[in-house]
């Protein structure tokens, strides 16, 4: 009787051990990198381009966003939107606009967005914070004091920020709506803030269309040479060119691939990367089998230079958040395993981990 009971106990113990093992195997493995970033073998991507809030500074709670990320997304570059859409009763009466295309009223720079993002980040546990890289966006790039704003934000919220952006220089419909001076790639204020960001080690995420809306077909893109000149002036900056210069109606110009490849092949511009965020960009890349093939071939040739982001704005659920990633499915299928891993995950970790290290070191030296 005792022997039988002992055998029965051993059998129960084996079943318990097997069940525990199966449960553990079903949990995504997430570990800390040396710099504090999360690593996982199971998530789909890291997100280099995410807006927690919209053009009227409304969004979702960061804890709810963590739930949306779930085990699908490892790390996220976190920022708001540096512009506030004005609600002018004189223009829109009781119809409060929530997007820049909803109104003829102007946009203006909204610096409090940086404090809002910082406080959202600081509300998280250390483990949760490791999944985010907050970015400073609430500055006016036409203002020589923009660099000083970045310094003040770092002083006020040490240990929080990893980069600056997404901020805009030339953007279809947006640039003309912003109150005050129009931003320019040739502005010394822009050079000054990039120089300071380079000194600190901050990643720089810049939106600049390669051309103007409704440009004459075949004409030289309006801002391609100015953009390259800006990059040339800042060889020590880590710069991500958002959407590689295209937009909602700024279609890829005939020379788009050549413009990107010219920058990639320039030995003085190894510090420049291209994000493929936004559903509008995905629309162009997967428009035809030929466009998808051309984009994939470039990413396969230069897998270290492209980085994926969603450009989602305060998504309501995980399905909405993953929409852009799923939109790229034909593109992912044509990438080599190495390129796919780097574009979706590895380049983010490499770029943002190095920025974290540099920024924390600068803060330790300069903000005692």
N, C-alpha and C positions, 0 to 999 in steps of 0.2 A: 504493500500500500504506500509506504514512504518513498520507495524507489519510483513507483508510478507517478506520485505527486511531484517528485523532484524533476522527472523527465517533462512533466506537463509545464512546470515553471520555466524550465530551460526553453521549451518551445515558445511560450509566451514572450520571453525575453528576446528571443531571436526575431519574432514578429515585430516587437516594439522597435528594435534597432533598425530593421529594414524600413519600417514606416518613417522613422526619423530621418534616415538617409535620403529617402525619396522626397521628403518635405524640403530638406536642405538643398537638394539638387535643383528643386524647382524655383528657389529664390535667386534672383540675379545677383551675381557677385560684384559688389562695388567696393573698391579699396581706395585708400588715400595715396596720391602720388606724393613725392617728396615736397612739392610746393603746396600741398593741401588740396589739389584738384581731384575730383573723382575719376576713377578709371573703371571700366566695365567691359566684359566681353559680350554682353548681351544687348546693350542699347543700340538704337538705330543711328543716332547722330549726336553731335554737339551743335549748338545753335549759336552762330556768330552774330546774329542780327535779330533782336527781339525787343519789341516795345511793350512795356507793362501798362502804359497809359496812352491815350489818344490825343487828338488836337484840342480837346477841351479839358485835358488833364484828368480824365476819368479812365478807370481801368478795372482790373481785378485784383483781389487780395493776393499777395505773393504766396501765402500758404495754400490758397486754392490753386494757384498756378503750379505749385509743387505736385499737387495731386494730378493735375493735367499732364505734367511731364511724366509722372509715374516711372516705369522702368523702360520707357521708350527713348528718353532723352537724358544724356549724361550731364552736360554742363551748358550754361546759357550766358551769353553776353547780355547784360540787363540794362536797359535804359528806357527813359520816357520819350517824349517828343519835345524838342527845345522851343517849339512855337505854340502859341495859344491863338486859337481862332476867336477874334472879337465878336461879341454879340452886340450888334448895334441895333437898338430898337428903331432908330430912324430908318435903317435899311430893311431889317427883317421882322419888325414888329414882335409878335409873341412867338414867332417860330425860331427858337434858339438853334443855331447851326452846331453840328457836332463834327463836321469835316470841312476841310478847306474849300472843297468844291460846292458846299451847301450855301455859300454866301459870297456876295461881292465885298463884304466888309474885310478889312485888312487882318493880317497876322502880326503878332509881335513876339519878341523873345521873352521867354518865361523862365527866369533863373531858379525859381523855387523847385523846379523839377528835380534838381540835383539833391536837395535836402530830402525830398519825398522818396526818391530812390534809395538814398543812404539809410533812411529810417526804416524803410521796408526791409532792406537787407539786414540791418541790425536787429530786427525783430526775430530773426531766425536763429536756430541753434548753430553751433560751430560746424556740425556735420552738414546741415542744410546750406550754410553759407558757402561751403566748399564747392557747391554745384553752380555758383554764380560768379560772374565777373562784372560788377557794376561799372558803368561808363558815365563820364561827365558830359553833359550836352547843353546846359543852360547858359551858353555864352553867345555873344554877337560877334561873328567872325570879321565884321568890319571895324571893330573897336580895338584900338591898340591896348586897351585894358583887359581884353579877353584872356590873355595869359595870366593876368593877375587874378581874375576870377577863378581860373583853374587852381592856382596856388592856394587861394583862400579855401576852396572846397577841400583840397587835400589837408590843409591845416585843421579845418573844422571836423573832418571825418577821416582821420588817419586809419590805415588798415582796411579801407573799404574799396577804393576804386582801382581799376586795372587799366583803364583807357579813357579816351575821349571820343564822342560821337554816338550815334550817327549825327553828323551835322552837315548842313547843306550850303553849297556855294551856288551852282546853277542847277535849278530844277524846274521842269516844265510847270507852268501855272503858279508855282509856289513863290519863286524868287520875286516876281513882280508884285505879289500881294503883301510882302513884308514891309512894315513901316520903316522909314528911314532909308539909309543908303543901300543900294544893291550890292550884294557880296561879289567879290572878284577874286579870281585866281592870282591876280597880279597885285594884290593888296599887301602892304607891309604888315598890316595887322594879322593877316593869315600867316605870313612867314614867322612873325614873332611868337604866335601861339604854338605853331608846329615846332619851332626851335625849343621852346620851353618843354613841350611834351616829350621831345627827343631827349632832353637833358634828364627828365624824370624817368623815362623808360615806358611811358604810356603808349599803348596801342592807339592808333589814329584811324578811325573809320569815317571816311569822307564820301558824301554823295555829290557827284558832279556829272551832269549829263555831258555826253561827248558832243552834242549838237543842239541846235535850237529847234523848237517845234516847227513842223511844216517846212523844213529846209528843202531847198531845191535839190532834186535827185542828182547825184553826181558831184555836187559842190563839196568843197573841202569842209570837213566837220568843224564847226565854229570853235570848239574848245579843246580839241585833241592836242594841238601843239602847246597851248597854255598849260594843260594838265601835265604833259610830260615835262615841261620846263619847271613847274612847281616841284615835281618829284625829283628832278635833277638837283634842285636847290637844297634838298633835305635828304642827303644820302644816309644819314644816321637815324632817321625816323623809321619806325615800323608802321607802314601805311597799308590799309586795306581799302581798295577802291570799290565802293558799294555798287553792285549790279553791273560792274565793268562799264558804266557809262550809259546804259540804256534806261528807258522809262516806259511810262504808259503809252505814250505816242512817239517817244524818241526810239524809233526802231533801230536795230543794228544796221549801221551803214555798211556799204559794200566793203569798206576797208576795215571793218570792226575787228575781225580776226587778226589782220596785219598790225593794227594799232596795239592790240593786246600782246601779240607775239614780239613786236618790236621792243616793248617794255621788258618783257620776260627775258629776252636775249641780250639786253643791255647789261654788261657786267657791273655798271654803276648803280643799277636799280634792283639788286637782289633783295632789297628790303621792301619791295612792293608786292602786294597780293591782291587777289580779285575775289570778291564774294559773289556767289550765284544765288543770292536771296531774292525773294519776291515772286509771287505767282505770275507777274507780268514778264519777268525774265524767263521763268520756266516756260511760259507760253511761246516765247521766241525760240527757245532751245529745242523744244519737242514739237515744233510746228510741223515739220516734215521729217521723214527718215534721213534726208540729206543734212538738214540742220542739226539733228541729233547726232549723226555720225561725225560731222565736223567738230562739234563741241566736245564730244567724247574723245576724239583723236587728239585734240589739243590738251585736254586734261590728262590723257595717258602719256603724252610727251613731257608734260610739265606738272607732275602730280603734286609737287611741293608748293605750287603757287595759287591753287584754288581752294576755296573754303566755303562750306555750305552754311546757309542761314535761312530762316523762314521769312523774316520780315513781317511776322504776324503781329497784330495789335490787339492786346487783351482778348485772346480767344475765349469763347464761352465753354468749350469742351475739347477733349482730346482729338476728336475727329476733325474739328476745324483746325486745330493746331498742326496736325500732321498732313494737312491738305497739300501743302507745297512739296513736302518730301515725297508724297505718293504721286504727285503730278510729274515728278522727275523719273518715274519708274523706267521709261524707255532709255533714258540717259544712264541710269545706274547699271542697267543690264549690259551696256557697251563698255563700261570701264573695266580695266584690269583689276584683279583683287587688290594689288598694291595701291593703285590710284583711288579706288573706291574707299578703301580704309583711310587714306590720307585726307581726301576731300571731305568725307563725312565726319571724321573723328580726329585723326592724328595731327593735322595741321593746326586745328584749334588748340589742342593740348600743347603743342610745341610753342606756338606764338603767345598764347595767353599765360602759360606757365612762366615763360621767360619774362614777360611783362610784370607778372606778380612779383617775381624775384627782384627785378630792378626797382620797381616802385617802392616796395617795402624797404629796400636798402636805402633809397633816396630819402624816404621819410625818416628812417632811423638817423641819418646823417644831418638832415636839415630841419627837422621838426621837433627836436628835443625840447 
